[in-house]
Amino acid sequence: MNGLRSYAPLPPDDLRALAARLDGLGTLERVLEWGATQHPPRPIADVVTQDEFTHDVLLPIEPPLWLAFDVT
């Protein structure tokens, strides 16, 4: 997983643990697979179109945290 940035006040250990959970999610297919295997499942909540080639895919994780994946 490249480019993980946190805009939440996560402690460094929590951020490292989250990065480890997300490691290898380089494609939208892998994001969907990962979300489906979580307990509870983490389905895509929204897709925000940035332009004709770029979309942001939003998934809720532990409240109040969300993941935003930049997909081109």
C-alpha positions as YAML, in Angstrom:
chain: A
units: angstrom
residues:
- id: 1
  name: MET
  ca: [0.00, 0.00, 0.00]
- id: 2
  name: ASN
  ca: [1.50, 3.30, -1.04]
- id: 3
  name: GLY
  ca: [0.64, 6.78, 0.09]
- id: 4
  name: LEU
  ca: [-1.25, 6.18, 3.33]
- id: 5
  name: ARG
  ca: [-1.93, 9.57, 4.87]
- id: 6
  name: SER
  ca: [-3.85, 10.16, 8.05]
- id: 7
  name: TYR
  ca: [-5.95, 13.25, 8.59]
- id: 8
  name: ALA
  ca: [-7.20, 11.87, 11.89]
- id: 9
  name: PRO
  ca: [-5.42, 12.26, 15.22]
- id: 10
  name: LEU
  ca: [-4.32, 8.61, 15.32]
- id: 11
  name: PRO
  ca: [-1.51, 7.61, 17.66]
- id: 12
  name: PRO
  ca: [1.56, 6.42, 15.71]
- id: 13
  name: ASP
  ca: [1.09, 2.79, 16.81]
- id: 14
  name: ASP
  ca: [-2.52, 2.78, 15.59]
- id: 15
  name: LEU
  ca: [-1.49, 4.30, 12.27]
- id: 16
  name: ARG
  ca: [1.20, 1.63, 11.80]
- id: 17
  name: ALA
  ca: [-1.33, -1.12, 12.63]
- id: 18
  name: LEU
  ca: [-3.80, 0.32, 10.11]
- id: 19
  name: ALA
  ca: [-1.06, 0.55, 7.46]
- id: 20
  name: ALA
  ca: [-0.23, -3.12, 8.07]
- id: 21
  name: ARG
  ca: [-3.92, -4.07, 7.64]
- id: 22
  name: LEU
  ca: [-4.06, -2.20, 4.34]
- id: 23
  name: ASP
  ca: [-0.76, -3.46, 2.96]
- id: 24
  name: GLY
  ca: [-1.15, -4.88, -0.53]
- id: 25
  name: LEU
  ca: [-4.41, -3.13, -1.43]
- id: 26
  name: GLY
  ca: [-3.08, -1.72, -4.68]
- id: 27
  name: THR
  ca: [-6.19, -2.26, -6.80]
- id: 28
  name: LEU
  ca: [-9.90, -1.62, -6.41]
- id: 29
  name: GLU
  ca: [-10.47, -5.37, -6.68]
- id: 30
  name: ARG
  ca: [-8.27, -5.97, -3.64]
- id: 31
  name: VAL
  ca: [-10.00, -3.18, -1.71]
- id: 32
  name: LEU
  ca: [-13.38, -4.81, -2.42]
- id: 33
  name: GLU
  ca: [-12.08, -8.23, -1.38]
- id: 34
  name: TRP
  ca: [-10.54, -6.83, 1.79]
- id: 35
  name: GLY
  ca: [-13.74, -4.99, 2.72]
- id: 36
  name: ALA
  ca: [-15.82, -8.12, 2.24]
- id: 37
  name: THR
  ca: [-13.61, -10.17, 4.55]
- id: 38
  name: GLN
  ca: [-13.70, -7.72, 7.47]
- id: 39
  name: HIS
  ca: [-15.90, -8.32, 10.52]
- id: 40
  name: PRO
  ca: [-18.24, -6.60, 10.09]
- id: 41
  name: PRO
  ca: [-17.86, -6.28, 6.31]
- id: 42
  name: ARG
  ca: [-16.74, -2.88, 5.03]
- id: 43
  name: PRO
  ca: [-18.67, -2.21, 1.82]
- id: 44
  name: ILE
  ca: [-18.02, 0.80, -0.37]
- id: 45
  name: ALA
  ca: [-20.13, 3.62, 1.00]
- id: 46
  name: ASP
  ca: [-19.61, 6.10, -1.83]
- id: 47
  name: VAL
  ca: [-17.63, 6.82, -4.98]
- id: 48
  name: VAL
  ca: [-16.71, 10.43, -5.65]
- id: 49
  name: THR
  ca: [-15.86, 11.21, -9.27]
- id: 50
  name: GLN
  ca: [-12.93, 13.61, -9.54]
- id: 51
  name: ASP
  ca: [-12.67, 13.59, -13.32]
- id: 52
  name: GLU
  ca: [-13.21, 11.11, -16.14]
- id: 53
  name: PHE
  ca: [-10.28, 8.95, -14.98]
- id: 54
  name: THR
  ca: [-10.05, 9.46, -11.21]
- id: 55
  name: HIS
  ca: [-12.46, 8.40, -8.49]
- id: 56
  name: ASP
  ca: [-12.26, 8.35, -4.68]
- id: 57
  name: VAL
  ca: [-13.70, 5.22, -3.11]
- id: 58
  name: LEU
  ca: [-14.90, 5.67, 0.49]
- id: 59
  name: LEU
  ca: [-15.16, 2.86, 3.04]
- id: 60
  name: PRO
  ca: [-16.08, 3.22, 6.70]
- id: 61
  name: ILE
  ca: [-13.80, 1.53, 9.20]
- id: 62
  name: GLU
  ca: [-13.99, 1.86, 12.97]
- id: 63
  name: PRO
  ca: [-16.22, 4.87, 13.72]
- id: 64
  name: PRO
  ca: [-15.56, 7.71, 13.21]
- id: 65
  name: LEU
  ca: [-12.77, 6.71, 10.79]
- id: 66
  name: TRP
  ca: [-13.13, 6.39, 7.03]
- id: 67
  name: LEU
  ca: [-10.78, 5.22, 4.31]
- id: 68
  name: ALA
  ca: [-10.57, 7.11, 1.02]
- id: 69
  name: PHE
  ca: [-8.86, 5.27, -1.83]
- id: 70
  name: ASP
  ca: [-7.76, 7.24, -4.88]
- id: 71
  name: VAL
  ca: [-8.56, 5.10, -7.92]
- id: 72
  name: THR
  ca: [-7.44, 5.90, -11.48]
...
